[in-house]
Every structure is written in C-alpha cells, then in structure tokens.
Amino acid sequence: QVQLVESGGGLVQAGGSLRLSCVASGRTSSSRAMGWFRQAPGKEREFVAAITWSGSRLFYADSVKGRFTISRDNAKNTGYLQMNSLKPEDTAVYYCAADQSFLIQPISYYRDLATWDYWGQGTQVTVSS
C-alpha cells in the first residue's frame, strides 16, 4: 500500500500562486506515475496534470496548461503542483494520485480515474475574485 498526503492548499486571490505537495509513504516502490486531479462542488473529479516516474513526460489539462507546473523529487517521495495565475474557476479540492505503471502512456491513460491505484485525501484550494 502507498499512502499519499497532500498539503499546501489555502485561500488566495485571483492571480496569485500556490504550491501543492504530495508526500508518498509506505510501499513507495509501488508508486510510479503521479497525478493531480481536482473536484469542484457539484462537479466530477477531473484530471489536472500527470508526471511519469522519471519526470521525462508531463501531461496537462488544457485548462491549466501554461499556468500550472507538475514536478517530483523521487529522493523525497514527493510530488508538487505549482499553480500560478490562479482563477476563481480553479477553486476545488485537489487530489494527488499514484499509479504503478512504469510505462509511458498517452494522456488518455492518465486522464482516466480508473488508472490510478492510490489517492490522497485532498487539499482545498479557494481562489477569490
């Protein structure tokens, strides 16, 4: 089992920045790709970004491309989501996820909720206008 714990959420004004962190513990050798999803009230959970084990491939939702940056530090078992130029529509609970696949897959794979084997509990991000 892999446990994921997110942190870094909070309240920020539009145009501001936040950096989310996701620390993995437990059988981290089973954790390969890492992703971020978000869920706004009354909406389905949606894909935000993903990064492969080596960090060689990054994937983003169109809605965050150019504003958000996903990264990871495998030595620290930690993933990050740097969020800049935040908008009120970015308000949501943000979830970290981990997948056991070593292979680099097309973005459709990472967009699929069923792909991900482990999930964090989420961290709230609220962007005021």
N, CA, C and O atoms as CSV, one atom per row, in Angstrom:
chain,resi,resn,atom,element,x,y,z
A,1,GLN,N,N,0.834,-1.200,0.000
A,1,GLN,CA,C,0.000,0.000,0.000
A,1,GLN,C,C,0.868,1.249,0.000
A,1,GLN,O,O,1.968,1.276,0.552
A,2,VAL,N,N,0.346,2.256,-0.623
A,2,VAL,CA,C,1.008,3.556,-0.662
A,2,VAL,C,C,0.054,4.586,-0.070
A,2,VAL,O,O,-1.116,4.644,-0.449
A,3,GLN,N,N,0.544,5.387,0.844
A,3,GLN,CA,C,-0.259,6.455,1.409
A,3,GLN,C,C,0.212,7.780,0.819
A,3,GLN,O,O,1.410,8.029,0.685
A,4,LEU,N,N,-0.753,8.617,0.471
A,4,LEU,CA,C,-0.460,9.911,-0.121
A,4,LEU,C,C,-1.077,11.004,0.743
A,4,LEU,O,O,-2.244,10.917,1.125
A,5,VAL,N,N,-0.300,12.017,1.044
A,5,VAL,CA,C,-0.790,13.123,1.855
A,5,VAL,C,C,-0.482,14.433,1.153
A,5,VAL,O,O,0.675,14.770,0.902
A,6,GLU,N,N,-1.548,15.165,0.840
A,6,GLU,CA,C,-1.387,16.462,0.180
A,6,GLU,C,C,-1.315,17.579,1.220
A,6,GLU,O,O,-1.825,17.449,2.332
A,7,SER,N,N,-0.682,18.653,0.838
A,7,SER,CA,C,-0.639,19.860,1.660
A,7,SER,C,C,-0.405,21.058,0.756
A,7,SER,O,O,-0.071,20.909,-0.419
A,8,GLY,N,N,-0.585,22.252,1.318
A,8,GLY,CA,C,-0.286,23.462,0.565
A,8,GLY,C,C,-1.502,24.219,0.062
A,8,GLY,O,O,-1.373,25.313,-0.487
A,9,GLY,N,N,-2.686,23.642,0.248
A,9,GLY,CA,C,-3.888,24.341,-0.176
A,9,GLY,C,C,-4.163,25.558,0.696
A,9,GLY,O,O,-3.515,25.767,1.721
A,10,GLY,N,N,-5.132,26.351,0.271
A,10,GLY,CA,C,-5.488,27.531,1.046
A,10,GLY,C,C,-6.333,28.495,0.246
A,10,GLY,O,O,-6.853,28.163,-0.819
A,11,LEU,N,N,-6.460,29.701,0.785
A,11,LEU,CA,C,-7.230,30.762,0.154
A,11,LEU,C,C,-6.274,31.758,-0.480
A,11,LEU,O,O,-5.335,32.223,0.166
A,12,VAL,N,N,-6.509,32.081,-1.726
A,12,VAL,CA,C,-5.641,33.008,-2.444
A,12,VAL,C,C,-6.495,33.874,-3.360
A,12,VAL,O,O,-7.551,33.446,-3.825
A,13,GLN,N,N,-6.033,35.087,-3.615
A,13,GLN,CA,C,-6.742,35.959,-4.545
A,13,GLN,C,C,-6.445,35.562,-5.978
A,13,GLN,O,O,-5.412,34.961,-6.273
A,14,ALA,N,N,-7.360,35.906,-6.854
A,14,ALA,CA,C,-7.162,35.653,-8.277
A,14,ALA,C,C,-5.843,36.289,-8.729
A,14,ALA,O,O,-5.515,37.414,-8.353
A,15,GLY,N,N,-5.106,35.543,-9.536
A,15,GLY,CA,C,-3.802,35.995,-9.984
A,15,GLY,C,C,-2.662,35.536,-9.101
A,15,GLY,O,O,-1.494,35.672,-9.464
A,16,GLY,N,N,-2.994,34.998,-7.954
A,16,GLY,CA,C,-1.987,34.548,-7.015
A,16,GLY,C,C,-1.474,33.151,-7.331
A,16,GLY,O,O,-1.832,32.554,-8.347
A,17,SER,N,N,-0.626,32.641,-6.438
A,17,SER,CA,C,0.019,31.349,-6.638
A,17,SER,C,C,-0.079,30.493,-5.380
A,17,SER,O,O,-0.162,31.002,-4.262
A,18,LEU,N,N,-0.067,29.203,-5.590
A,18,LEU,CA,C,0.031,28.221,-4.521
A,18,LEU,C,C,0.887,27.073,-5.022
A,18,LEU,O,O,0.966,26.811,-6.222
A,19,ARG,N,N,1.529,26.390,-4.073
A,19,ARG,CA,C,2.294,25.197,-4.401
A,19,ARG,C,C,1.783,24.055,-3.537
A,19,ARG,O,O,1.874,24.091,-2.310
A,20,LEU,N,N,1.250,23.048,-4.198
A,20,LEU,CA,C,0.776,21.862,-3.509
A,20,LEU,C,C,1.888,20.826,-3.457
A,20,LEU,O,O,2.696,20.703,-4.377
A,21,SER,N,N,1.907,20.085,-2.354
A,21,SER,CA,C,2.854,18.991,-2.208
A,21,SER,C,C,2.093,17.707,-1.939
A,21,SER,O,O,0.995,17.727,-1.383
A,22,CYS,N,N,2.684,16.593,-2.338
A,22,CYS,CA,C,2.104,15.277,-2.106
A,22,CYS,C,C,3.234,14.347,-1.675
A,22,CYS,O,O,4.128,14.028,-2.458
A,23,VAL,N,N,3.176,13.923,-0.420
A,23,VAL,CA,C,4.202,13.037,0.111
A,23,VAL,C,C,3.694,11.609,0.110
A,23,VAL,O,O,2.612,11.319,0.621
A,24,ALA,N,N,4.482,10.725,-0.466
A,24,ALA,CA,C,4.138,9.308,-0.519
A,24,ALA,C,C,4.889,8.548,0.566
A,24,ALA,O,O,6.064,8.813,0.823
A,25,SER,N,N,4.202,7.600,1.199
A,25,SER,CA,C,4.836,6.748,2.201
A,25,SER,C,C,4.306,5.336,2.036
A,25,SER,O,O,3.366,5.095,1.278
A,26,GLY,N,N,4.923,4.400,2.761
A,26,GLY,CA,C,4.532,3.006,2.624
A,26,GLY,C,C,5.357,2.352,1.533
A,26,GLY,O,O,6.562,2.584,1.434
A,27,ARG,N,N,4.721,1.547,0.727
A,27,ARG,CA,C,5.422,0.830,-0.344
A,27,ARG,C,C,5.598,1.766,-1.542
A,27,ARG,O,O,4.985,1.575,-2.592
A,28,THR,N,N,6.441,2.771,-1.364
A,28,THR,CA,C,6.611,3.767,-2.418
A,28,THR,C,C,7.242,3.173,-3.664
A,28,THR,O,O,7.193,3.771,-4.739
A,29,SER,N,N,7.848,1.967,-3.514
A,29,SER,CA,C,8.394,1.317,-4.707
A,29,SER,C,C,7.280,0.923,-5.657
A,29,SER,O,O,7.522,0.665,-6.836
A,30,SER,N,N,6.055,0.877,-5.144
A,30,SER,CA,C,4.909,0.549,-5.984
A,30,SER,C,C,4.324,1.776,-6.666
A,30,SER,O,O,3.392,1.668,-7.463
A,31,SER,N,N,4.866,2.925,-6.355
A,31,SER,CA,C,4.344,4.172,-6.906
A,31,SER,C,C,5.189,4.592,-8.096
A,31,SER,O,O,6.404,4.746,-7.976
A,32,ARG,N,N,4.567,4.773,-9.217
A,32,ARG,CA,C,5.280,5.153,-10.419
A,32,ARG,C,C,4.861,6.531,-10.884
A,32,ARG,O,O,5.394,7.535,-10.410
A,33,ALA,N,N,3.930,6.593,-11.786
A,33,ALA,CA,C,3.448,7.897,-12.231
A,33,ALA,C,C,2.691,8.581,-11.097
A,33,ALA,O,O,2.129,7.925,-10.220
A,34,MET,N,N,2.688,9.907,-11.134
A,34,MET,CA,C,1.954,10.671,-10.141
A,34,MET,C,C,1.067,11.671,-10.859
A,34,MET,O,O,1.456,12.239,-11.879
A,35,GLY,N,N,-0.101,11.880,-10.333
A,35,GLY,CA,C,-1.030,12.794,-10.973
A,35,GLY,C,C,-1.738,13.685,-9.979
A,35,GLY,O,O,-1.747,13.430,-8.775
A,36,TRP,N,N,-2.325,14.730,-10.509
A,36,TRP,CA,C,-3.167,15.634,-9.726
A,36,TRP,C,C,-4.537,15.734,-10.393
A,36,TRP,O,O,-4.650,15.862,-11.612
A,37,PHE,N,N,-5.548,15.673,-9.575
A,37,PHE,CA,C,-6.922,15.832,-10.018
A,37,PHE,C,C,-7.576,16.891,-9.127
A,37,PHE,O,O,-7.035,17.259,-8.085
A,38,ARG,N,N,-8.734,17.369,-9.547
A,38,ARG,CA,C,-9.476,18.299,-8.707
A,38,ARG,C,C,-10.967,18.059,-8.853
A,38,ARG,O,O,-11.446,17.543,-9.863
A,39,GLN,N,N,-11.680,18.450,-7.815
A,39,GLN,CA,C,-13.127,18.287,-7.831
A,39,GLN,C,C,-13.775,19.500,-7.188
A,39,GLN,O,O,-13.582,19.773,-6.003
A,40,ALA,N,N,-14.545,20.221,-7.989
A,40,ALA,CA,C,-15.289,21.374,-7.510
A,40,ALA,C,C,-16.658,20.910,-7.019
A,40,ALA,O,O,-17.131,19.853,-7.435
A,41,PRO,N,N,-17.297,21.676,-6.149
A,41,PRO,CA,C,-18.617,21.283,-5.640
A,41,PRO,C,C,-19.612,21.038,-6.768
A,41,PRO,O,O,-19.764,21.861,-7.670
A,42,GLY,N,N,-20.278,19.904,-6.701
A,42,GLY,CA,C,-21.283,19.570,-7.694
A,42,GLY,C,C,-20.745,19.112,-9.032
A,42,GLY,O,O,-21.509,18.901,-9.973
A,43,LYS,N,N,-19.438,18.956,-9.124
A,43,LYS,CA,C,-18.822,18.537,-10.391
A,43,LYS,C,C,-18.043,17.235,-10.208
A,43,LYS,O,O,-17.719,16.834,-9.090
A,44,GLU,N,N,-17.756,16.596,-11.323
A,44,GLU,CA,C,-16.983,15.364,-11.284
A,44,GLU,C,C,-15.496,15.683,-11.089
A,44,GLU,O,O,-15.021,16.773,-11.407
A,45,ARG,N,N,-14.799,14.705,-10.565
A,45,ARG,CA,C,-13.356,14.842,-10.404
A,45,ARG,C,C,-12.720,14.881,-11.798
A,45,ARG,O,O,-13.060,14.080,-12.669
A,46,GLU,N,N,-11.798,15.820,-11.992
A,46,GLU,CA,C,-11.200,15.977,-13.315
A,46,GLU,C,C,-9.681,15.973,-13.250
A,46,GLU,O,O,-9.075,16.354,-12.248
A,47,PHE,N,N,-9.098,15.541,-14.328
A,47,PHE,CA,C,-7.650,15.473,-14.464
A,47,PHE,C,C,-7.055,16.880,-14.538
A,47,PHE,O,O,-7.604,17.765,-15.194
A,48,VAL,N,N,-5.925,17.070,-13.857
A,48,VAL,CA,C,-5.219,18.345,-13.899
A,48,VAL,C,C,-3.845,18.165,-14.552
A,48,VAL,O,O,-3.511,18.863,-15.510
A,49,ALA,N,N,-3.053,17.227,-14.028
A,49,ALA,CA,C,-1.696,17.047,-14.544
A,49,ALA,C,C,-1.169,15.685,-14.113
A,49,ALA,O,O,-1.650,15.094,-13.147
A,50,ALA,N,N,-0.167,15.194,-14.850
A,50,ALA,CA,C,0.484,13.935,-14.504
A,50,ALA,C,C,1.946,14.006,-14.892
A,50,ALA,O,O,2.337,14.758,-15.785
A,51,ILE,N,N,2.750,13.202,-14.198
A,51,ILE,CA,C,4.182,13.147,-14.464
A,51,ILE,C,C,4.627,11.699,-14.363
A,51,ILE,O,O,4.219,10.986,-13.446
A,52,THR,N,N,5.452,11.265,-15.286
A,52,THR,CA,C,5.957,9.903,-15.264
A,52,THR,C,C,7.022,9.737,-14.179
A,52,THR,O,O,7.488,10.713,-13.592
A,53,TRP,N,N,7.393,8.488,-13.926
A,53,TRP,CA,C,8.315,8.180,-12.833
A,53,TRP,C,C,9.626,8.971,-12.956
A,53,TRP,O,O,10.117,9.530,-11.975
A,54,SER,N,N,10.178,9.008,-14.160
A,54,SER,CA,C,11.454,9.695,-14.357
A,54,SER,C,C,11.305,11.204,-14.462
A,54,SER,O,O,12.288,11.941,-14.385
A,55,GLY,N,N,10.071,11.659,-14.639
A,55,GLY,CA,C,9.851,13.078,-14.862
A,55,GLY,C,C,10.073,13.500,-16.294
A,55,GLY,O,O,10.058,14.690,-16.607
A,56,SER,N,N,10.278,12.528,-17.168
A,56,SER,CA,C,10.604,12.855,-18.554
A,56,SER,C,C,9.386,13.305,-19.352
A,56,SER,O,O,9.515,14.005,-20.356
A,57,ARG,N,N,8.212,12.900,-18.903
A,57,ARG,CA,C,7.000,13.288,-19.607
A,57,ARG,C,C,6.017,13.938,-18.637
A,57,ARG,O,O,5.764,13.443,-17.538
A,58,LEU,N,N,5.479,15.058,-19.086
A,58,LEU,CA,C,4.496,15.806,-18.307
A,58,LEU,C,C,3.226,15.936,-19.132
A,58,LEU,O,O,3.283,16.083,-20.353
A,59,PHE,N,N,2.096,15.884,-18.473
A,59,PHE,CA,C,0.809,15.979,-19.147
A,59,PHE,C,C,-0.063,16.974,-18.386
A,59,PHE,O,O,-0.069,16.999,-17.155
A,60,TYR,N,N,-0.796,17.791,-19.134
A,60,TYR,CA,C,-1.635,18.815,-18.501
A,60,TYR,C,C,-3.011,18.859,-19.154
A,60,TYR,O,O,-3.165,18.586,-20.344
A,61,ALA,N,N,-3.993,19.205,-18.353
A,61,ALA,CA,C,-5.300,19.557,-18.894
A,61,ALA,C,C,-5.171,20.898,-19.600
A,61,ALA,O,O,-4.375,21.746,-19.199
A,62,ASP,N,N,-5.947,21.081,-20.639
A,62,ASP,CA,C,-5.878,22.334,-21.397
A,62,ASP,C,C,-6.179,23.547,-20.510
A,62,ASP,O,O,-5.633,24.630,-20.722
A,63,SER,N,N,-7.034,23.357,-19.537
A,63,SER,CA,C,-7.470,24.472,-18.692
A,63,SER,C,C,-6.358,25.016,-17.789
A,63,SER,O,O,-6.466,26.134,-17.285
A,64,VAL,N,N,-5.293,24.238,-17.582
A,64,VAL,CA,C,-4.220,24.683,-16.691
A,64,VAL,C,C,-2.887,24.832,-17.411
A,64,VAL,O,O,-1.915,25.301,-16.819
A,65,LYS,N,N,-2.831,24.449,-18.651
A,65,LYS,CA,C,-1.586,24.499,-19.407
A,65,LYS,C,C,-1.047,25.924,-19.448
A,65,LYS,O,O,-1.778,26.868,-19.749
A,66,GLY,N,N,0.235,26.068,-19.143
A,66,GLY,CA,C,0.848,27.393,-19.130
A,66,GLY,C,C,0.750,28.102,-17.791
A,66,GLY,O,O,1.427,29.105,-17.567
A,67,ARG,N,N,-0.088,27.586,-16.899
A,67,ARG,CA,C,-0.239,28.197,-15.568
A,67,ARG,C,C,0.241,27.275,-14.445
A,67,ARG,O,O,0.789,27.738,-13.445
A,68,PHE,N,N,0.032,25.978,-14.617
A,68,PHE,CA,C,0.414,25.005,-13.600
A,68,PHE,C,C,1.643,24.219,-14.072
A,68,PHE,O,O,1.832,23.986,-15.266
A,69,THR,N,N,2.465,23.822,-13.109
A,69,THR,CA,C,3.636,23.007,-13.411
A,69,THR,C,C,3.705,21.849,-12.425
A,69,THR,O,O,3.700,22.057,-11.211
A,70,ILE,N,N,3.769,20.632,-12.950
A,70,ILE,CA,C,3.907,19.455,-12.115
A,70,ILE,C,C,5.378,19.050,-12.076
A,70,ILE,O,O,6.089,19.157,-13.076
A,71,SER,N,N,5.821,18.588,-10.919
A,71,SER,CA,C,7.204,18.134,-10.782
A,71,SER,C,C,7.260,17.090,-9.667
A,71,SER,O,O,6.265,16.848,-8.983
A,72,ARG,N,N,8.416,16.482,-9.490
A,72,ARG,CA,C,8.570,15.485,-8.436
A,72,ARG,C,C,10.014,15.406,-8.000
A,72,ARG,O,O,10.930,15.735,-8.753
A,73,ASP,N,N,10.202,14.961,-6.769
A,73,ASP,CA,C,11.531,14.700,-6.213
A,73,ASP,C,C,11.474,13.276,-5.670
A,73,ASP,O,O,10.991,13.054,-4.560
A,74,ASN,N,N,11.961,12.318,-6.439
A,74,ASN,CA,C,11.852,10.915,-6.050
A,74,ASN,C,C,12.662,10.603,-4.792
A,74,ASN,O,O,12.313,9.692,-4.043
A,75,ALA,N,N,13.720,11.337,-4.561
A,75,ALA,CA,C,14.523,11.117,-3.360
A,75,ALA,C,C,13.724,11.444,-2.101
A,75,ALA,O,O,13.976,10.890,-1.030
A,76,LYS,N,N,12.771,12.339,-2.245
A,76,LYS,CA,C,11.931,12.736,-1.118
A,76,LYS,C,C,10.544,12.105,-1.180
A,76,LYS,O,O,9.699,12.362,-0.323
A,77,ASN,N,N,10.315,11.276,-2.201
A,77,ASN,CA,C,8.988,10.669,-2.392
A,77,ASN,C,C,7.889,11.726,-2.397
A,77,ASN,O,O,6.823,11.534,-1.813
A,78,THR,N,N,8.159,12.820,-3.051
A,78,THR,CA,C,7.245,13.957,-3.023
A,78,THR,C,C,6.974,14.474,-4.429
A,78,THR,O,O,7.880,14.595,-5.254
A,79,GLY,N,N,5.718,14.772,-4.675
A,79,GLY,CA,C,5.315,15.406,-5.916
A,79,GLY,C,C,4.809,16.814,-5.628
A,79,GLY,O,O,4.395,17.120,-4.510
A,80,TYR,N,N,4.847,17.663,-6.644
A,80,TYR,CA,C,4.460,19.057,-6.464
A,80,TYR,C,C,3.554,19.514,-7.606
A,80,TYR,O,O,3.612,18.999,-8.723
A,81,LEU,N,N,2.727,20.485,-7.287
A,81,LEU,CA,C,1.939,21.160,-8.311
A,81,LEU,C,C,2.040,22.652,-8.038
A,81,LEU,O,O,1.419,23.166,-7.107
A,82,GLN,N,N,2.823,23.342,-8.852
A,82,GLN,CA,C,2.948,24.784,-8.754
A,82,GLN,C,C,1.829,25.415,-9.562
A,82,GLN,O,O,1.702,25.169,-10.762
A,83,MET,N,N,1.022,26.225,-8.903
A,83,MET,CA,C,-0.141,26.824,-9.550
A,83,MET,C,C,0.023,28.339,-9.549
A,83,MET,O,O,0.044,28.978,-8.496
A,84,ASN,N,N,0.138,28.893,-10.736
A,84,ASN,CA,C,0.284,30.344,-10.906
A,84,ASN,C,C,-0.928,30.911,-11.638
A,84,ASN,O,O,-1.711,30.177,-12.240
A,85,SER,N,N,-1.061,32.220,-11.574
A,85,SER,CA,C,-2.161,32.904,-12.263
A,85,SER,C,C,-3.492,32.239,-11.967
A,85,SER,O,O,-4.275,31.959,-12.875
A,86,LEU,N,N,-3.740,31.990,-10.710
A,86,LEU,CA,C,-4.942,31.262,-10.318
A,86,LEU,C,C,-6.204,32.054,-10.627
A,86,LEU,O,O,-6.231,33.282,-10.550
A,87,LYS,N,N,-7.239,31.319,-10.976
A,87,LYS,CA,C,-8.530,31.899,-11.327
A,87,LYS,C,C,-9.599,31.350,-10.375
A,87,LYS,O,O,-9.420,30.277,-9.799
A,88,PRO,N,N,-10.697,32.072,-10.209
A,88,PRO,CA,C,-11.767,31.553,-9.345
A,88,PRO,C,C,-12.246,30.167,-9.769
A,88,PRO,O,O,-12.645,29.366,-8.925
A,89,GLU,N,N,-12.210,29.882,-11.052
A,89,GLU,CA,C,-12.657,28.565,-11.530
A,89,GLU,C,C,-11.680,27.442,-11.190
A,89,GLU,O,O,-11.976,26.272,-11.433
A,90,ASP,N,N,-10.534,27.781,-10.638
A,90,ASP,CA,C,-9.605,26.761,-10.145
A,90,ASP,C,C,-9.982,26.282,-8.743
A,90,ASP,O,O,-9.384,25.337,-8.230
A,91,THR,N,N,-10.950,26.916,-8.138
A,91,THR,CA,C,-11.391,26.523,-6.796
A,91,THR,C,C,-11.912,25.094,-6.796
A,91,THR,O,O,-12.815,24.749,-7.557
A,92,ALA,N,N,-11.335,24.272,-5.939
A,92,ALA,CA,C,-11.695,22.852,-5.881
A,92,ALA,C,C,-10.899,22.181,-4.768
A,92,ALA,O,O,-9.991,22.773,-4.184
A,93,VAL,N,N,-11.260,20.946,-4.494
A,93,VAL,CA,C,-10.400,20.084,-3.682
A,93,VAL,C,C,-9.436,19.408,-4.650
A,93,VAL,O,O,-9.852,18.818,-5.647
A,94,TYR,N,N,-8.164,19.499,-4.348
A,94,TYR,CA,C,-7.132,18.925,-5.207
A,94,TYR,C,C,-6.624,17.622,-4.591
A,94,TYR,O,O,-6.282,17.556,-3.410
A,95,TYR,N,N,-6.588,16.586,-5.436
A,95,TYR,CA,C,-6.181,15.258,-5.007
A,95,TYR,C,C,-4.912,14.826,-5.724
A,95,TYR,O,O,-4.736,15.063,-6.919
A,96,CYS,N,N,-4.047,14.194,-4.971
A,96,CYS,CA,C,-2.866,13.572,-5.531
A,96,CYS,C,C,-3.173,12.095,-5.775
A,96,CYS,O,O,-3.927,11.485,-5.017
A,97,ALA,N,N,-2.596,11.526,-6.817
A,97,ALA,CA,C,-2.814,10.114,-7.129
A,97,ALA,C,C,-1.515,9.485,-7.598
A,97,ALA,O,O,-0.638,10.163,-8.132
A,98,ALA,N,N,-1.404,8.179,-7.394
A,98,ALA,CA,C,-0.216,7.446,-7.829
A,98,ALA,C,C,-0.633,6.186,-8.574
A,98,ALA,O,O,-1.646,5.558,-8.265
A,99,ASP,N,N,0.173,5.840,-9.555
A,99,ASP,CA,C,-0.091,4.691,-10.419
A,99,ASP,C,C,1.126,3.780,-10.385
A,99,ASP,O,O,2.245,4.250,-10.183
A,100,GLN,N,N,0.920,2.484,-10.581
A,100,GLN,CA,C,2.017,1.530,-10.503
A,100,GLN,C,C,2.711,1.272,-11.827
A,100,GLN,O,O,3.664,0.495,-11.883
A,101,SER,N,N,2.251,1.906,-12.890
A,101,SER,CA,C,2.818,1.619,-14.195
A,101,SER,C,C,4.150,2.314,-14.396
A,101,SER,O,O,4.309,3.494,-14.084
A,102,PHE,N,N,5.121,1.545,-14.935
A,102,PHE,CA,C,6.406,2.105,-15.312
A,102,PHE,C,C,6.374,2.706,-16.711
A,102,PHE,O,O,7.176,3.573,-17.058
A,103,LEU,N,N,5.432,2.222,-17.493
A,103,LEU,CA,C,5.414,2.587,-18.906
A,103,LEU,C,C,4.893,4.004,-19.105
A,103,LEU,O,O,4.043,4.477,-18.351
A,104,ILE,N,N,5.407,4.665,-20.115
A,104,ILE,CA,C,4.882,5.962,-20.508
A,104,ILE,C,C,3.669,5.720,-21.383
A,104,ILE,O,O,3.736,5.008,-22.385
A,105,GLN,N,N,2.559,6.326,-20.987
A,105,GLN,CA,C,1.302,6.090,-21.660
A,105,GLN,C,C,0.817,7.375,-22.325
A,105,GLN,O,O,1.337,8.449,-22.021
A,106,PRO,N,N,-0.151,7.296,-23.212
A,106,PRO,CA,C,-0.735,8.510,-23.778
A,106,PRO,C,C,-1.555,9.245,-22.721
A,106,PRO,O,O,-1.920,8.662,-21.700
A,107,ILE,N,N,-1.838,10.496,-22.959
A,107,ILE,CA,C,-2.530,11.310,-21.951
A,107,ILE,C,C,-3.896,10.729,-21.593
A,107,ILE,O,O,-4.367,10.908,-20.470
A,108,SER,N,N,-4.531,10.040,-22.531
A,108,SER,CA,C,-5.843,9.460,-22.249
A,108,SER,C,C,-5.774,8.487,-21.071
A,108,SER,O,O,-6.731,8.355,-20.308
A,109,TYR,N,N,-4.644,7.814,-20.934
A,109,TYR,CA,C,-4.435,6.887,-19.822
A,109,TYR,C,C,-4.454,7.647,-18.502
A,109,TYR,O,O,-5.108,7.218,-17.551
A,110,TYR,N,N,-3.763,8.740,-18.437
A,110,TYR,CA,C,-3.644,9.492,-17.182
A,110,TYR,C,C,-4.920,10.256,-16.850
A,110,TYR,O,O,-5.183,10.542,-15.682
A,111,ARG,N,N,-5.702,10.585,-17.852
A,111,ARG,CA,C,-6.967,11.283,-17.613
A,111,ARG,C,C,-7.998,10.390,-16.926
A,111,ARG,O,O,-8.901,10.881,-16.249
A,112,ASP,N,N,-7.859,9.096,-17.102
A,112,ASP,CA,C,-8.840,8.130,-16.629
A,112,ASP,C,C,-8.684,7.911,-15.125
A,112,ASP,O,O,-7.613,7.516,-14.662
A,113,LEU,N,N,-9.752,8.166,-14.363
A,113,LEU,CA,C,-9.692,7.980,-12.911
A,113,LEU,C,C,-9.339,6.541,-12.547
A,113,LEU,O,O,-8.655,6.294,-11.554
A,114,ALA,N,N,-9.808,5.599,-13.354
A,114,ALA,CA,C,-9.601,4.182,-13.048
A,114,ALA,C,C,-8.137,3.768,-13.158
A,114,ALA,O,O,-7.751,2.712,-12.657
A,115,THR,N,N,-7.321,4.592,-13.811
A,115,THR,CA,C,-5.899,4.289,-13.964
A,115,THR,C,C,-5.170,4.269,-12.629
A,115,THR,O,O,-4.247,3.481,-12.420
A,116,TRP,N,N,-5.590,5.130,-11.749
A,116,TRP,CA,C,-4.812,5.448,-10.552
A,116,TRP,C,C,-5.106,4.481,-9.407
A,116,TRP,O,O,-6.260,4.206,-9.080
A,117,ASP,N,N,-4.025,3.974,-8.809
A,117,ASP,CA,C,-4.151,2.937,-7.787
A,117,ASP,C,C,-4.283,3.497,-6.384
A,117,ASP,O,O,-4.885,2.865,-5.515
A,118,TYR,N,N,-3.730,4.672,-6.155
A,118,TYR,CA,C,-3.729,5.253,-4.815
A,118,TYR,C,C,-4.134,6.721,-4.893
A,118,TYR,O,O,-3.826,7.423,-5.856
A,119,TRP,N,N,-4.836,7.164,-3.847
A,119,TRP,CA,C,-5.329,8.528,-3.792
A,119,TRP,C,C,-5.044,9.142,-2.423
A,119,TRP,O,O,-5.051,8.450,-1.406
A,120,GLY,N,N,-4.793,10.448,-2.414
A,120,GLY,CA,C,-4.700,11.185,-1.168
A,120,GLY,C,C,-6.079,11.639,-0.718
A,120,GLY,O,O,-7.087,11.376,-1.373
A,121,GLN,N,N,-6.097,12.324,0.411
A,121,GLN,CA,C,-7.380,12.748,0.990
A,121,GLN,C,C,-7.844,14.098,0.454
A,121,GLN,O,O,-8.995,14.487,0.653
A,122,GLY,N,N,-6.961,14.801,-0.216
A,122,GLY,CA,C,-7.337,16.065,-0.837
A,122,GLY,C,C,-6.967,17.281,-0.004
A,122,GLY,O,O,-6.873,17.211,1.222
A,123,THR,N,N,-6.761,18.390,-0.688
A,123,THR,CA,C,-6.492,19.667,-0.035
A,123,THR,C,C,-7.302,20.752,-0.752
A,123,THR,O,O,-7.355,20.796,-1.981
A,124,GLN,N,N,-7.927,21.618,0.034
A,124,GLN,CA,C,-8.827,22.618,-0.531
A,124,GLN,C,C,-8.044,23.806,-1.065
A,124,GLN,O,O,-7.157,24.337,-0.396
A,125,VAL,N,N,-8.384,24.208,-2.271
A,125,VAL,CA,C,-7.850,25.435,-2.873
A,125,VAL,C,C,-9.030,26.342,-3.192
A,125,VAL,O,O,-9.945,25.950,-3.916
A,126,THR,N,N,-9.005,27.544,-2.653
A,126,THR,CA,C,-10.066,28.502,-2.892
A,126,THR,C,C,-9.455,29.776,-3.459
A,126,THR,O,O,-8.552,30.363,-2.863
A,127,VAL,N,N,-9.959,30.195,-4.618
A,127,VAL,CA,C,-9.446,31.389,-5.281
A,127,VAL,C,C,-10.558,32.431,-5.281
A,127,VAL,O,O,-11.619,32.215,-5.866
A,128,SER,N,N,-10.316,33.548,-4.631
A,128,SER,CA,C,-11.317,34.609,-4.558
A,128,SER,C,C,-11.131,35.604,-5.693
A,128,SER,O,O,-10.016,35.840,-6.158
A,129,SER,N,N,-12.234,36.176,-6.124
A,129,SER,CA,C,-12.184,37.119,-7.252
A,129,SER,C,C,-11.971,38.546,-6.770
A,129,SER,O,O,-11.905,39.468,-7.583
